[in-house]
Each structure stands twice: as structure tokens, then as C-alpha cells.
Amino acid sequence: MATVLSVSGSASPSATSRTARLLRHLDLRLTAQGHEVIPLDVRALPAEALLHADFGHPEIVRATEHFRRADGIVVGTPVYKAAYSGLLKSLLDLLPQYALEGKTVLPLATGGSTAHVLAIDYGLRPVLASMGPSHITPGWFVLDKHIEVREDGGVVVEPTAREALERAADQFSAALGGSVGLGAVA
């Protein structure tokens, strides 16, 4: 099927970042639908290369190549102060202007309050749209309290939030040409 780049813009140094764990959970669903999923945690890229806009750094070149190869991009970010993460912005700024040209994009966000729900449509979506995707599917916002990170690194998503997230993932998969309607991923 399609190649999907699953990008976590979480700046949390913890491997149990709710945003990153939620994306890896969603990756399982997309893989079960026949897609090849490549995870990219922006926090794993060299900070100096991001902060100094080192376009030629091997890790930045590799990340740019992942964007180029992907048919679809899932972009996940925690919302801080009503905006997507600065770490994600630093990566997006290093990509070519039309790095998303011809791609299908699914924006996702996590946050502590429903007051941040519009960060997807008023903050993240315009930046993604400026990069030339062919389609941005409806995004989804998940409250932090609806994401429980288990000791094994997996997550349990509150049932109503999980159903909405699965619908968003299925719409994205359908836009990529994948099969949808699979059962819940634990």
C-alpha cells in the first residue's frame, strides 16, 4: 500500500510522551491496514542541527528524504500555550517549501485542555497547507487525560477518544487507498 511517515513533534525527553505513544499506537492501526509506517521522533534529531538550521546535517538530510519518499504524513504534536510545539516548527522550517506536495496529511494534537482544540485548525493546518499537500484530512485532538501510557510503552485511549481517533485514521487511510474498518488496536 502506501508509505506513511509518522512524525512526533513532542519535545518531551521521556520515551513515555503521550503524543509519541499515541502516534505509535496509531501506527499499528495503519500497519494493519497494509501501510508501511516509518516513525520519526523529532526529539531524536540533533538539537544543534535543528537550532542552527543545518540543512546538510546527515540526520536532517535523512529526515527530509523520509518526507520525500512518503505518500502520507501523520503529524502529531502536543499543544503548548495554544500552539503546536516549537520542536516540530524547527523541523518544518528545515524542509523544502513544498515538502508535502502531492501527499495526504493527518494532523493530530494532544493537550491538557479543550481550550487548545483549535490549535490544529488555526496553527498547524495553515503551516502544513503552505507546504503543498494534495489533501489534509480532518485532524483530531486528544486530551492528555484520555491517554494512559502503560509500563510496557503501549497506551490505552479512553473509548470515545479512541473511536474518534480511529475514524480520523481510517479517513486518512482511505485517502491513501488503504483498507479500513479494522477492529480496535489495543
C-alpha positions in Angstrom: 0.0 0.0 0.0 1.2 3.5 0.9 4.3 4.6 2.8 3.4 6.7 5.8 5.8 8.9 7.8 4.5 9.2 11.4 6.1 12.4 12.9 6.1 13.1 16.6 6.7 16.7 17.4 6.9 16.1 21.2 9.8 17.7 22.9 9.4 15.5 25.9 12.7 13.8 26.7 10.7 10.9 28.1 10.0 7.8 26.0 6.6 7.8 27.5 5.5 11.1 25.8 1.7 10.8 25.4 1.9 12.3 21.9 4.6 9.9 20.7 2.9 6.9 22.3 -0.4 7.9 20.7 1.3 8.1 17.3 3.0 4.7 17.8 -0.5 3.3 18.7 -2.0 4.8 15.6 1.0 3.4 13.6 -0.2 -0.1 14.5 -3.6 0.5 13.0 -2.1 1.9 9.8 0.2 -1.0 9.5 -2.7 -3.4 10.0 -4.4 -1.6 7.1 -1.4 -2.5 4.9 0.7 0.6 5.0 4.4 0.8 5.6 4.8 3.1 8.6 8.1 4.9 9.3 8.2 6.6 12.8 10.1 9.8 13.2 10.6 11.4 16.6 11.8 14.9 16.0 13.3 14.9 19.5 15.7 12.2 18.3 17.2 14.6 15.7 20.3 16.5 16.7 19.3 19.7 18.6 22.2 21.7 17.2 21.3 20.8 13.6 17.7 21.9 14.3 18.6 25.1 16.1 21.3 26.2 13.6 19.3 25.2 10.6 21.9 22.8 9.4 20.2 21.6 6.2 23.2 19.5 5.3 23.5 17.5 8.6 23.1 13.8 7.8 20.2 13.3 10.2 18.3 16.3 8.7 19.0 15.0 5.2 17.7 11.6 6.2 14.5 13.1 7.7 14.0 15.2 4.6 14.3 12.0 2.5 11.7 10.3 4.6 9.3 13.2 3.8 10.1 12.9 0.1 9.5 9.1 0.0 6.3 9.1 2.0 2.9 9.0 0.3 1.2 10.2 3.5 2.3 12.1 6.6 0.8 11.9 10.1 1.9 14.9 12.1 1.4 14.7 15.9 2.2 17.4 18.3 1.5 18.3 21.9 -0.1 21.7 22.3 1.7 24.2 24.4 0.3 27.7 25.0 -2.3 27.2 22.3 0.3 26.3 19.6 2.0 23.3 18.2 5.5 22.5 19.5 8.5 24.7 18.7 10.4 21.5 18.1 8.0 20.5 15.3 8.3 24.0 13.8 12.1 23.8 13.8 11.9 20.7 11.6 9.2 22.0 9.3 11.3 25.1 8.8 14.2 23.0 7.5 12.1 21.1 5.0 11.8 22.3 1.4 8.9 24.7 0.8 6.8 22.1 -0.9 8.0 19.1 1.0 4.3 17.9 1.3 3.5 18.3 -2.3 1.2 15.6 -3.6 0.9 14.0 -0.1 -2.0 13.2 2.2 -1.6 14.6 5.7 -3.3 13.8 9.0 -2.7 16.4 11.8 -3.1 15.2 15.4 -2.6 17.0 18.7 -2.7 16.3 22.3 -3.1 18.7 25.2 -4.3 19.3 28.7 -7.5 21.3 27.9 -10.2 21.5 25.3 -9.3 25.2 25.1 -6.4 24.1 22.8 -8.5 22.1 20.3 -8.4 24.9 17.7 -4.6 24.7 17.6 -4.9 22.1 14.8 -7.0 24.3 12.5 -5.6 27.7 13.3 -2.0 26.9 13.9 -0.9 23.6 12.5 -3.1 23.2 9.4 -2.1 26.5 7.8 1.6 25.7 8.0 1.0 22.2 6.6 -1.2 23.7 3.8 1.6 26.1 2.9 3.8 23.1 2.1 1.6 21.9 -0.8 -0.1 18.7 0.3 -2.7 17.4 -2.1 -5.1 16.7 0.9 -5.2 17.4 4.6 -7.7 15.0 6.2 -9.7 16.1 9.2 -7.4 16.2 12.2 -8.1 15.2 15.8 -7.3 16.5 19.3 -7.0 14.1 22.2 -6.9 15.3 25.8 -3.9 14.1 27.8 -6.2 12.6 30.5 -7.7 10.3 27.8 -4.3 8.7 27.1 -2.9 6.3 29.6 0.7 5.2 29.0 1.3 1.7 30.2 4.6 0.4 31.7 5.3 -1.6 28.5 5.2 1.6 26.5 1.7 0.9 25.0 -1.3 3.1 25.5 -4.9 2.8 26.5 -7.0 5.5 24.9 -10.4 6.4 26.5 -13.1 4.7 24.4 -14.8 7.8 23.0 -11.5 9.4 22.1 -10.2 6.1 20.7 -13.2 5.8 18.4 -12.8 9.3 17.1 -9.1 8.8 16.6 -9.8 5.6 14.7 -12.3 7.4 12.4 -9.6 10.0 11.7 -7.0 7.3 10.9 -9.5 5.4 8.7 -10.3 8.6 6.7 -6.6 9.1 6.3 -6.1 5.5 5.2 -9.0 5.7 2.8 -7.5 8.9 1.3 -4.3 6.9 0.8 -6.2 4.0 -0.8 -6.0 1.6 2.2 -8.5 -0.8 3.6 -10.4 0.5 6.6 -12.9 -0.8 9.2 -10.5 -2.9 11.2 -11.2 -3.6 14.8 -9.7 -1.6 17.6 -6.0 -1.9 18.2 -5.3 -2.5 21.9 
